[in-house]
C-alpha cells in the first residue's frame, strides 16, 4: 500500500484518510467495511460543499 498523505488541507477529509490507517491492523475480510466508511465520509463532505 502506498503512503497516505499527512494532510489534504480539509480537516474532514484528513479525518477520513487517517481512518484508512486502520487497514494495516485488520484482516483483509474487514477492509471493505473500512472503505465503505471512508466512502460515506467523503461523500458527506462533498455534499456539505453544496450546502455552503
Residue pairs with C-beta under 8 A, 6 or more apart in sequence:
1 23
1 24
4 17
4 18
4 20
4 21
5 17
7 14
8 14
8 17
10 45
12 41
12 44
12 45
12 48
13 42
13 45
15 41
16 38
16 41
16 42
16 45
17 38
19 34
19 37
19 38
19 41
20 34
20 38
22 34
23 31
23 34
26 34
